[in-house]
Amino acid sequence: MRKSAILALALLASTAANAAHKRAGAKPPSAPPAAAASRSASTPAQQLSLTIYNNDLVMVQDIRTLDLPAGRSRIAFPDVSAAIRPETVSLTSKGLSVVEQNFDYDLLTPAKMMEKQVGRDVQIVRTNPATGAQTTETATVLSVNSGVVLRIGKRIEALRDDGLPTRVVFDSIPENLRASPTLSVTVDAEQAGPRQVDLSYLASGISWSAAYVGMYDEKHGSLNLQGWVTIANSSGTSFRDADAELIAGSVNTTSGNSGGTYANGARTTPGTTAQQGAKPLGDLYAYRLPERVTVANQQTKQIAFLDLGDARATKRYSYEASYFNSAERAQAATVGVDFSNGSEAIPMGTVRLYMRDSKGDPKFIGEQFIGHVPAGSNIGIDIGDAFDVTVQPVMVSSETRQHGARYEMKYIVRNARPEAVTVHLVQDSLGGGDIEHESQKSVRIDANHAAWDVRVPAQGETILTATIETGS
């Protein structure tokens, strides 16, 4: 029998069982003996707060008022996250102690109803399609492996998906099946009455990321950068009307995940300016969203959270020679945009830049991923290869020495643009060596890199020469 048939039969059975109970005036199953009384906490939370991390992690704080009896009782929270980490649950309230807590995630489905009835009796109701007459038989469920096998009297029968109207009627719903994932907490209250309870826990299935859209104005040397937060919820639970805080930074968890890194593809020079939009949280930063949000299950939501306004920005041409060799043809310089984020920390995300054409229409010019950037940093976004600015390295000579090598290099930097440009040229692989001769003064970045800012006239070229002795 196909699985779909089992589900359809069991669904009909569940509906029929409920109707039968109502007609007969039957009472629902009594509360389990683990608690003196049971209370549902399905009323809306008075205060719901979400602290969302980058690495598929959220901390949920749920505050609500419950009317509890004195002594022991069980509180059922049917609206917790389906991806809850039960070991992180904390329930606190004045004059209330926690005795036991259980997370029930065996959900009520037609197939589960049949599985729980193995070895028990159900009622099979068949309807004659010609006459409409119904017949009811008591059957014992023997197996639900790849189909439902029943014992009816002295015969063994398998339920078939043959299109005949058939219903399965159950006596009751098994105690440990839930309509939704449910946290059950047994508590001991000093006295009866309404009280405020604070439930908090960690859950997976919800995270956030940032993305940035910048409009670059080359003529005025400015960049208008706006940030958007994308919150993705696949936790199995909807969170409604919640205060939300986004945590930027790296958080260790026992699963080995962390919330991000400061390493990034963009060029950044960290600053020390105090954060404005972000609030410090230890060595992390927290961004509180200005309004409460509702994030439904299986929903992706975008919210504006940052606006840099018109930041000072400049265009940059750069080229890095990875080793000492000659290029057969000129190679395109990398074009980028450099700007400062001022007093705003920028969480990691992709920065997409646009600029307006001669008609004033915005056009996409490139993008790059950046890591977490502290406030007051200088940020360089590489947006693509330059069309009119090229560099051709030429190794004029080389000589192997006892503790390294000596290279005579020439760099031909060409500019076909109608205005002069400056190319930031970097030579790699110095190996701690020295520059013996150079046509322009270099800046030593570190033991392995030296850089020159080469000025190239409009529709012209500049030749940079350097004799470099590398270390071993």
C-alpha positions in Angstrom: 0.0 0.0 0.0 1.3 3.4 -0.9 2.3 5.8 1.9 -0.2 8.4 0.6 -3.0 5.9 1.1 -1.9 5.4 4.7 -1.9 9.1 5.3 -5.3 9.6 3.8 -6.9 6.7 5.7 -5.4 7.8 9.0 -6.4 11.4 8.4 -10.0 10.3 7.9 -9.7 8.1 10.9 -8.6 11.0 13.1 -11.5 13.2 12.0 -13.9 10.4 12.6 -12.6 9.7 16.1 -13.0 13.3 17.1 -16.6 13.3 15.8 -17.3 10.0 17.6 -16.1 11.4 20.9 -18.3 14.5 20.6 -21.4 12.4 19.8 -20.8 10.0 22.6 -19.9 12.8 25.1 -16.6 11.1 25.7 -14.1 12.9 27.9 -10.5 13.5 26.7 -7.7 11.3 28.1 -6.8 12.3 31.7 -3.6 14.2 32.4 -0.5 12.1 32.9 0.3 11.3 36.5 3.7 13.1 36.3 2.0 16.4 37.4 -1.0 17.3 39.6 -2.4 19.6 36.9 -1.6 20.7 33.4 -1.6 24.3 32.1 -1.2 25.4 28.5 1.0 28.4 27.9 -0.3 28.9 24.4 -1.4 32.5 25.1 0.6 35.1 23.2 3.9 36.2 24.8 3.8 39.6 26.6 7.4 40.2 25.5 9.2 38.2 22.9 12.8 39.0 22.2 15.1 37.4 19.6 18.9 37.7 19.7 20.0 36.5 16.3 23.6 35.5 15.4 25.3 35.0 12.0 25.8 31.3 12.4 22.4 29.7 12.4 21.7 30.5 16.0 19.1 32.5 17.9 18.4 33.1 21.6 14.7 33.4 22.3 13.4 35.1 25.5 9.7 34.7 26.0 8.0 36.5 28.9 4.3 35.8 29.7 1.9 35.7 32.7 0.4 32.4 33.7 -2.2 31.5 36.4 -0.7 28.5 38.2 -2.0 26.4 41.2 0.0 25.8 44.3 2.2 22.7 44.3 3.2 20.7 41.3 1.7 21.3 37.8 2.8 20.9 34.2 3.1 23.9 31.8 3.0 23.1 28.1 4.6 25.5 25.7 3.3 24.4 22.3 4.8 27.4 20.4 8.5 27.0 21.1 10.9 26.7 18.2 10.9 23.3 16.6 14.7 23.6 16.4 15.1 24.3 20.1 18.2 23.0 21.9 16.5 21.5 25.0 19.6 21.5 27.1 19.7 25.4 27.0 16.1 25.9 28.3 15.8 28.2 31.4 12.4 28.9 33.1 12.4 31.4 35.9 9.8 33.0 38.1 9.5 34.2 41.7 8.4 31.4 44.0 8.6 28.8 41.3 11.1 25.9 40.9 11.5 23.6 38.0 11.2 19.8 38.7 11.4 18.3 35.2 11.3 19.4 31.6 10.6 17.5 28.4 10.7 18.4 24.7 8.1 16.4 22.7 8.8 16.5 19.0 6.9 13.3 18.0 4.3 15.1 15.9 0.7 14.1 15.4 0.3 12.8 11.8 -1.9 10.2 10.2 1.1 7.9 9.7 2.2 8.3 13.3 -1.3 7.5 14.5 -1.2 4.2 12.7 2.3 3.4 14.0 1.2 4.0 17.6 -1.7 1.5 17.1 0.4 -1.5 16.4 -0.9 -4.3 18.6 -4.1 -2.4 19.3 -7.6 -2.4 17.9 -9.1 0.1 15.5 -12.4 0.3 13.7 -12.5 -0.1 9.9 -15.5 1.5 8.3 -16.2 0.7 4.7 -18.8 2.3 2.5 -20.5 0.5 -0.4 -20.2 3.0 -3.3 -23.3 1.6 -4.9 -25.7 1.6 -2.0 -24.0 3.9 0.5 -24.3 1.3 3.2 -21.6 1.2 5.9 -20.0 -1.8 7.6 -17.8 -1.5 10.6 -15.3 -4.2 11.7 -12.9 -4.3 14.7 -9.3 -4.9 13.5 -6.0 -5.3 15.2 -3.1 -3.4 13.6 -0.2 -5.9 13.1 2.3 -3.8 11.1 2.7 -0.6 9.3 5.9 -1.4 7.4 5.4 -0.4 3.8 1.7 -0.7 4.3 -0.9 -1.5 7.0 -1.5 -5.1 7.9 -4.6 -6.0 10.0 -6.1 -9.0 11.7 -9.9 -9.0 11.3 -11.4 -12.0 13.0 -9.6 -15.0 11.7 -8.3 -13.4 8.5 -5.2 -11.2 7.8 -5.9 -8.3 5.5 -3.8 -5.5 4.1 -5.4 -2.1 3.6 -5.4 -1.4 -0.1 -5.4 1.8 -2.1 -8.2 0.6 -4.4 -10.3 3.7 -4.3 -13.0 2.2 -2.2 -14.3 4.5 0.6 -12.6 3.3 3.8 -12.1 5.0 7.1 -10.1 4.0 10.2 -11.5 5.1 13.5 -9.2 5.4 16.6 -10.4 5.4 20.2 -8.0 8.2 21.3 -4.9 10.1 20.4 -1.7 8.6 21.9 -0.5 10.7 24.8 3.0 11.4 23.5 1.9 12.7 20.1 1.7 16.5 19.7 0.1 18.7 17.2 3.3 20.8 17.3 6.7 20.6 19.0 5.9 21.2 22.7 8.1 22.0 25.7 6.5 20.5 28.8 7.9 21.8 32.1 6.8 20.4 35.5 7.1 23.1 38.2 6.5 23.5 41.9 4.8 26.7 42.9 4.9 28.0 46.5 1.5 29.5 46.2 -1.4 29.8 43.7 -2.1 32.8 41.5 -0.9 34.6 38.4 2.8 35.1 38.0 5.2 36.3 35.3 7.4 33.5 33.9 10.6 34.0 31.8 11.4 31.3 29.3 14.7 31.5 27.4 16.5 29.0 25.1 18.8 28.7 22.2 17.6 27.3 18.8 19.0 26.8 15.4 17.3 27.4 12.0 17.3 31.2 12.1 20.2 33.5 11.2 20.9 36.9 9.6 23.2 38.4 7.0 23.9 41.8 5.7 24.1 43.2 2.2 25.0 46.8 1.1 24.0 48.9 -1.9 26.2 51.9 -2.7 25.8 54.7 -5.2 29.2 56.0 -6.2 29.5 59.5 -7.5 33.0 59.7 -9.1 32.7 63.4 -10.1 32.0 64.5 -6.5 34.1 61.8 -4.8 31.3 60.4 -2.7 29.5 57.2 -1.9 26.0 56.7 -0.5 25.9 53.3 1.2 22.8 51.7 2.6 22.8 48.4 4.5 20.0 45.8 4.5 19.6 42.9 6.9 18.2 39.6 5.6 16.7 37.4 8.3 16.0 33.8 7.2 13.8 31.5 9.4 13.7 27.8 8.8 13.3 26.8 12.4 9.8 25.3 12.0 8.2 28.1 14.2 7.0 31.6 13.5 8.1 34.5 15.7 5.5 37.3 15.9 5.9 40.9 17.0 9.3 40.3 18.5 12.1 42.7 19.6 15.1 41.7 17.5 18.8 42.3 18.1 21.5 41.2 15.6 24.9 40.2 16.9 27.9 40.8 14.7 31.1 39.0 15.6 32.4 35.5 16.2 30.7 33.3 18.8 32.0 29.8 19.6 29.5 27.0 19.9 30.1 23.3 20.8 29.2 22.4 17.2 32.4 24.2 16.1 30.5 27.0 14.4 31.3 30.7 14.8 29.5 33.8 13.9 31.9 35.2 11.4 35.4 36.5 10.9 37.2 39.7 10.3 39.1 38.2 7.3 37.7 39.5 4.1 38.4 40.0 0.4 38.3 43.8 0.6 41.2 46.0 1.6 40.6 47.4 5.0 42.6 49.5 7.4 40.9 49.1 10.9 40.1 52.3 12.8 39.4 53.1 16.5 36.4 55.4 16.2 33.5 54.6 18.7 30.5 52.8 17.2 27.3 54.6 16.8 24.5 52.3 15.4 26.1 49.3 17.1 26.2 48.8 20.8 29.1 46.9 22.4 28.3 43.4 23.9 31.6 42.3 25.3 33.8 41.9 22.2 30.8 41.7 19.9 28.5 44.3 18.6 24.7 44.3 18.7 22.3 46.1 16.3 18.8 46.6 17.7 16.2 46.8 15.0 14.1 50.0 15.4 10.7 48.2 15.2 9.3 44.9 16.3 9.3 42.3 13.6 7.4 39.2 12.6 9.4 36.4 11.0 7.2 33.6 9.8 8.5 30.1 9.4 10.1 29.5 6.0 10.3 33.2 5.4 13.1 35.5 4.4 12.7 39.1 5.5 14.8 42.2 4.6 15.0 45.3 6.8 17.0 48.5 6.2 19.4 49.1 9.1 22.3 51.3 8.1 22.8 54.5 6.0 26.2 56.0 5.7 25.0 59.0 3.8 27.6 60.7 1.5 30.9 59.2 2.6 34.1 60.5 0.9 35.2 58.0 -1.7 38.0 57.8 -4.3 38.6 55.5 -7.3 41.7 53.4 -7.2 43.8 51.5 -9.7 46.0 48.7 -8.4 48.2 45.9 -9.7 50.2 43.2 -7.9 53.1 41.3 -9.4 53.0 38.0 -7.7 56.6 37.0 -8.7 59.5 38.1 -10.8 58.8 37.4 -14.4 57.8 39.0 -17.7 54.2 39.2 -19.0 53.9 38.6 -22.7 51.2 41.3 -22.9 49.9 44.2 -20.8 47.6 43.2 -18.0 44.6 45.1 -16.8 44.9 46.9 -13.5 42.2 46.3 -10.9 39.8 49.2 -10.4 38.3 49.8 -7.0 36.6 52.3 -4.8 38.1 53.4 -1.4 35.9 55.0 1.3 35.7 55.3 5.1 32.8 54.0 7.2 33.1 56.8 9.7 31.5 56.1 13.0 29.5 53.1 11.8 30.7 49.5 12.2 29.8 47.4 9.2 28.9 43.7 9.7 30.2 41.3 7.1 28.3 41.1 3.9 28.4 41.8 0.1 28.9 45.4 -1.0 27.3 46.1 -4.4 28.2 49.4 -6.1 26.3 51.4 -8.7 26.9 54.6 -10.5 24.8 56.8 -12.8 25.3 56.9 -16.5 25.1 60.0 -18.7 21.3 59.8 -18.6 21.2 59.6 -14.8 20.2 55.9 -14.7 21.9 53.7 -12.1 24.2 51.0 -13.5 25.8 48.1 -11.6 29.7 48.4 -11.6 30.8 45.5 -9.3 30.6 43.8 -5.9 32.8 42.3 -3.2 32.3 40.5 0.1 33.7 42.1 3.2 34.2 40.8 6.7 33.2 42.6 9.9 34.7 46.1 9.7 35.2 48.2 12.8 34.1 51.9 12.8 36.6 54.4 11.5 38.2 52.0 9.0 39.3 52.7 5.4 37.7 50.2 3.1 38.7 49.3 -0.4 36.2 47.5 -2.7 37.6 45.9 -5.9 34.9 46.2 -8.5 36.6 44.8 -11.6 39.4 45.1 -14.2 40.2 48.5 -15.7 39.6 48.8 -19.5 42.1 51.6 -20.2 44.8 51.2 -17.5 47.3 48.3 -17.8 50.6 47.2 -16.4 53.2 45.0 -18.2 56.0 43.7 -15.9 59.3 42.9 -17.7 62.2 41.0 -16.1 65.3 42.7 -17.7 67.8 40.4 -16.0 68.1 37.9 -13.2 71.1 36.5 -11.3 71.2 33.7 -8.8 73.2 34.4 -5.7 74.3 32.4 -2.7 71.5 33.6 -0.4 68.8 34.5 -2.9 68.6 36.2 -6.2 69.0 39.6 -7.9 66.3 40.8 -10.4 66.3 43.9 -12.6 62.6 44.7 -13.2 60.8 47.2 -15.5 57.1 47.9 -15.2 55.4 49.6 -18.1 52.2 51.4 -16.9 49.9 52.6 -19.6 46.9 54.9 -19.4 44.5 55.4 -22.3 42.0 57.5 -20.4 41.6 61.2 -21.1 42.8 62.1 -17.6 45.9 61.2 -15.5 45.6 58.3 -13.1 47.7 56.8 -10.3 48.3 53.1 -10.1 49.2 51.4 -6.8 51.7 48.8 -7.9 52.8 46.1 -5.5 55.7 43.7 -5.9 55.4 40.4 -4.1 58.0 37.7 -3.2 60.8 40.0 -1.8 61.6 37.4 0.8 63.0 40.0 3.2 65.4 41.3 0.6 66.4 44.9 -0.4 65.6 47.2 -3.2 69.0 48.4 -4.5 67.9 50.8 -7.2 64.6 52.3 -8.1 63.3 55.1 -10.4 60.7 56.1 -7.8 60.8 55.7 -4.1 58.9 52.7 -2.8 57.0 52.1 0.4 57.8 48.8 2.2 54.5 47.2 3.2 56.2 44.2 5.0 59.2 41.9 4.5 57.7 40.4 1.4 56.0 43.4 -0.3 57.0 46.8 -1.6 54.6 49.3 -3.3 54.8 52.3 -5.6 52.2 54.9 -6.4 52.9 55.4 -10.1 51.5 58.6 -11.7 50.6 58.1 -15.4 49.7 61.0 -17.7 46.5 61.0 -19.8 46.9 58.8 -22.8 50.5 58.1 -21.9 52.7 55.7 -20.1 55.2 55.7 -17.2 58.1 53.2 -16.9 59.1 52.2 -13.3 62.4 50.4 -12.8 63.7 48.6 -9.8 66.6 46.3 -9.0 65.7 43.9 -6.2 67.8 41.5 -4.2 65.7 38.9 -2.6 66.5 36.8 0.5 66.8 33.1 0.5 
